[in-house]
Amino acid sequence: MKLPSLLAKIVITGSITASLVGCSAINTSLNKQDLVVDSRLSHSIVLEPVSPSNRIVYARIRDVSGNGMRSDMQKMITQHLTDEGFVVTDDPNKANLMLNATIISAAKTSIEQANALLSSGYKGGIEGAAIGAGVSSVSGGSGSDIRQAGLFAGAAGFFADAIVEDAYFTFVMDVQMRERALAGDSVSNSTQNKSIKGISTGNAANLSVTKSSVERGDDYNWIIYETRIVTTANQMNLKMEEALPAVQERTALSLSELML
């Protein structure tokens, strides 16, 4: 095959590829202009209804994500619970309901990664996530003109894709809810805890795991429920500082709704 013909085919193929990527970018820009926030549970929880005078809840928020969000989430959840008619106490001995929630992570993800975090369910501890980066290259036959043509087509597609990003921001919280047992209830709780510490360098990770278990006695009068809330924010070119308040607010609202 003559070089001009080969070069022409490469340019045509590259142009088609760039056009397809450009169409994808246009589709994203048309369909993802508005911020969409969605909150999902790994397991549903239904608490026994209590009288208004007994709607006293102890709420504690922990943050193991390293993002310093504990104080804001504590305030949001307390406000939502108060709006729903609960009395929030800092004394667990006075509470008829307990909410222990741990912020696991808050980061940009793909929708597939968000679904995987939901499917893995309640962990109640530290959890790491690794996001791999793909590297693409352009190769061709001999000749600088051929390489330049391929690079030009690839750059056009990359440019269109880089301008419009279908961005997902995911907020993950593990939730343990407790309600006091009613008269005549027989409660037996068995708990297994795992503490995981990770140090990652490149693609290598070293983990140490410690396990402990406890059988609750007869005087332990709490019924325990566990679930994971995964809240995603999705919008074209969404930035973390724009997504974080939205996912925190939706998560706090979901938690207060669970207590009803």
C-alpha positions as CSV (number, residue, x, y, z in Angstrom):
1,M,0.0,0.0,0.0
2,K,1.3,3.5,-0.9
3,L,2.0,5.8,2.0
4,P,-0.5,8.6,0.9
5,S,-3.3,6.0,0.8
6,L,-2.3,4.7,4.3
7,L,-2.1,8.2,5.7
8,A,-5.5,9.1,4.3
9,K,-7.1,6.0,5.9
10,I,-5.5,6.8,9.2
11,V,-6.8,10.4,9.1
12,I,-10.3,9.2,8.2
13,T,-10.3,6.6,10.9
14,G,-9.0,9.1,13.4
15,S,-11.6,11.6,12.4
16,I,-14.4,9.1,12.8
17,T,-13.1,8.1,16.3
18,A,-12.8,11.8,17.3
19,S,-16.3,12.4,16.1
20,L,-17.7,9.5,18.1
21,V,-15.9,10.7,21.2
22,G,-17.2,14.2,20.5
23,C,-20.8,12.9,20.2
24,S,-20.4,11.1,23.5
25,A,-19.2,14.4,25.1
26,I,-22.2,16.3,23.6
27,N,-24.6,13.6,24.9
28,T,-23.1,14.0,28.4
29,S,-23.3,17.8,28.3
30,L,-27.0,17.6,27.2
31,N,-28.1,15.0,29.8
32,K,-26.0,15.8,32.8
33,Q,-26.5,19.6,33.2
34,D,-28.4,19.3,36.4
35,L,-27.1,17.9,39.7
36,V,-28.6,14.6,40.6
37,V,-28.2,13.2,44.1
38,D,-29.2,9.7,45.0
39,S,-29.0,7.8,48.3
40,R,-29.2,4.0,48.6
41,L,-29.1,1.5,51.4
42,S,-27.3,-1.9,51.4
43,H,-30.0,-3.2,53.7
44,S,-33.3,-1.7,54.7
45,I,-34.1,-1.0,58.4
46,V,-37.5,-0.7,60.0
47,L,-37.6,0.4,63.7
48,E,-40.6,-0.2,66.0
49,P,-42.6,3.0,66.3
50,V,-42.4,4.8,69.7
51,S,-44.5,7.4,71.4
52,P,-43.4,11.0,71.0
53,S,-42.3,11.2,74.6
54,N,-39.9,8.3,74.0
55,R,-38.3,9.7,70.8
56,I,-35.0,10.3,72.5
57,V,-32.0,9.5,70.4
58,Y,-28.3,9.4,71.0
59,A,-26.4,10.2,67.8
60,R,-22.7,9.8,67.3
61,I,-20.8,10.4,64.1
62,R,-17.3,9.2,63.4
63,D,-15.1,10.0,60.4
64,V,-12.3,7.6,59.3
65,S,-12.1,9.1,55.8
66,G,-9.5,11.7,56.8
67,N,-11.6,14.5,55.3
68,G,-12.6,16.3,58.5
69,M,-16.4,16.0,58.0
70,R,-17.5,14.7,61.4
71,S,-18.6,18.1,62.8
72,D,-20.6,19.1,59.8
73,M,-22.4,15.7,59.6
74,Q,-23.1,15.8,63.3
75,K,-24.8,19.2,63.0
76,M,-26.8,18.2,59.9
77,I,-28.1,14.9,61.4
78,T,-28.9,16.6,64.7
79,Q,-30.9,19.3,62.9
80,H,-32.8,16.8,60.8
81,L,-33.7,14.6,63.8
82,T,-34.8,17.7,65.8
83,D,-37.0,18.8,62.8
84,E,-38.7,15.4,62.9
85,G,-39.6,15.8,66.6
86,F,-36.8,13.8,68.2
87,V,-34.9,14.9,71.3
88,V,-31.2,14.5,70.7
89,T,-29.3,13.7,73.9
90,D,-25.5,13.3,74.6
91,D,-26.3,10.8,77.3
92,P,-26.8,7.3,76.0
93,N,-28.4,6.2,79.2
94,K,-31.3,8.5,78.6
95,A,-31.8,7.4,75.0
96,N,-34.4,4.9,73.6
97,L,-32.8,5.0,70.2
98,M,-29.1,5.1,69.1
99,L,-27.5,6.2,65.9
100,N,-23.8,5.3,65.4
101,A,-22.6,6.3,62.0
102,T,-19.1,6.2,60.5
103,I,-18.0,8.2,57.4
104,I,-16.0,5.7,55.4
105,S,-15.1,7.7,52.3
106,A,-15.9,10.7,50.2
107,A,-14.3,10.7,46.8
108,K,-14.8,10.9,43.0
109,T,-15.6,7.5,41.6
110,S,-17.2,5.8,38.7
111,I,-20.8,4.5,38.9
112,E,-19.4,1.0,38.9
113,Q,-17.2,1.7,41.9
114,A,-20.2,3.3,43.7
115,N,-22.3,0.2,43.1
116,A,-19.5,-2.0,44.4
117,L,-19.2,0.0,47.6
118,L,-23.0,-0.4,48.1
119,S,-22.9,-4.2,47.4
120,S,-20.0,-4.8,49.9
121,G,-22.4,-3.7,52.7
122,Y,-21.8,-2.6,56.3
123,K,-18.2,-2.9,57.4
124,G,-18.2,-0.6,60.5
125,G,-14.5,0.2,60.1
126,I,-11.8,1.4,57.8
127,E,-12.0,0.5,54.1
128,G,-9.7,1.3,51.3
129,A,-10.4,1.7,47.6
130,A,-7.9,1.7,44.8
131,I,-8.7,3.4,41.5
132,G,-6.6,2.3,38.6
133,A,-5.5,4.6,35.9
134,G,-5.4,3.5,32.3
135,V,-2.7,4.5,29.9
136,S,-3.3,4.5,26.2
137,S,-0.8,4.9,23.4
138,V,-0.9,5.5,19.7
139,S,1.2,3.3,17.4
140,G,1.4,2.9,13.6
141,G,3.7,2.1,10.7
142,S,6.9,3.8,9.9
143,G,7.1,7.5,9.0
144,S,6.7,10.6,11.0
145,D,3.7,11.7,9.0
146,I,1.8,8.6,10.0
147,R,2.6,9.0,13.7
148,Q,1.6,12.7,13.6
149,A,-1.7,11.9,11.9
150,G,-2.6,9.3,14.5
151,L,-1.6,11.5,17.4
152,F,-3.7,14.4,15.9
153,A,-6.8,12.2,15.7
154,G,-6.2,10.9,19.2
155,A,-5.6,14.3,20.6
156,A,-8.9,15.6,19.1
157,G,-10.8,12.8,20.8
158,F,-9.0,13.3,24.1
159,F,-9.7,17.1,24.0
160,A,-13.4,16.5,23.5
161,D,-13.6,14.0,26.3
162,A,-11.5,16.1,28.7
163,I,-13.8,19.2,28.2
164,V,-16.9,17.2,29.3
165,E,-16.6,14.8,32.2
166,D,-19.5,12.6,33.4
167,A,-18.4,13.0,37.1
168,Y,-19.6,11.0,40.0
169,F,-18.9,11.9,43.6
170,T,-19.6,9.2,46.2
171,F,-20.2,9.5,50.0
172,V,-20.1,6.3,51.9
173,M,-21.3,5.9,55.5
174,D,-21.7,2.8,57.6
175,V,-24.7,3.0,60.0
176,Q,-25.5,1.1,63.2
177,M,-28.9,1.8,64.7
178,R,-30.2,0.5,68.1
179,E,-33.6,0.5,69.7
180,R,-34.4,-0.6,73.3
181,A,-36.1,-3.9,73.5
182,L,-39.7,-4.0,74.5
183,A,-41.1,-5.9,77.5
184,G,-41.1,-9.6,76.7
185,D,-38.4,-9.4,74.0
186,S,-35.5,-11.8,74.1
187,V,-32.4,-10.3,72.7
188,S,-29.1,-12.1,71.7
189,N,-26.4,-10.1,70.0
190,S,-23.2,-11.5,68.6
191,T,-20.6,-9.1,67.1
192,Q,-17.4,-9.6,65.2
193,N,-15.2,-6.6,64.6
194,K,-12.3,-6.2,62.2
195,S,-9.7,-3.4,62.5
196,I,-7.8,-2.9,59.3
197,K,-4.8,-0.7,58.8
198,G,-3.3,-0.1,55.4
199,I,-0.2,1.4,54.0
200,S,-0.1,1.7,50.3
201,T,2.9,2.5,48.1
202,G,2.2,2.4,44.3
203,N,0.2,-0.8,43.8
204,A,1.5,-2.6,46.9
205,A,-0.4,-2.7,50.2
206,N,0.4,-4.1,53.6
207,L,-2.6,-5.0,55.9
208,S,-2.8,-6.1,59.5
209,V,-6.2,-7.5,60.7
210,T,-7.3,-8.0,64.3
211,K,-10.5,-9.8,65.1
212,S,-12.6,-9.8,68.3
213,S,-16.0,-11.1,69.3
214,V,-18.4,-10.6,72.1
215,E,-21.6,-12.3,73.3
216,R,-24.0,-9.8,74.8
217,G,-25.4,-10.6,78.3
218,D,-29.0,-10.5,79.5
219,D,-28.7,-6.9,80.7
220,Y,-27.9,-5.7,77.2
221,N,-31.3,-4.3,76.2
222,W,-30.6,-3.0,72.6
223,I,-31.7,-4.5,69.3
224,I,-29.1,-3.7,66.7
225,Y,-29.4,-3.0,63.0
226,E,-26.6,-2.4,60.5
227,T,-26.6,-0.9,57.0
228,R,-24.5,1.1,54.6
229,I,-25.6,4.3,52.9
230,V,-24.0,5.2,49.6
231,T,-24.9,8.7,48.3
232,T,-23.8,9.7,44.8
233,A,-23.9,13.1,43.2
234,N,-23.7,13.2,39.4
235,Q,-23.3,16.1,37.0
236,M,-21.2,17.2,34.1
237,N,-17.8,18.4,35.3
238,L,-18.9,18.2,38.9
239,K,-16.3,19.5,41.4
240,M,-15.8,18.1,44.9
241,E,-16.5,21.4,46.6
242,E,-19.9,21.5,44.8
243,A,-20.8,17.9,45.5
244,L,-19.8,17.5,49.1
245,P,-22.6,19.7,50.7
246,A,-25.2,18.0,48.5
247,V,-24.2,14.4,49.4
248,Q,-23.8,15.3,53.1
249,E,-27.3,16.9,53.2
250,R,-28.9,13.9,51.4
251,T,-27.2,11.4,53.7
252,A,-28.3,13.3,56.8
253,L,-31.9,13.4,55.5
254,S,-31.8,9.6,54.8
255,L,-30.5,8.9,58.3
256,S,-33.3,10.9,59.9
257,E,-35.9,9.2,57.7
258,L,-34.6,5.8,58.9
259,M,-35.3,6.7,62.5
260,L,-39.0,7.4,61.9
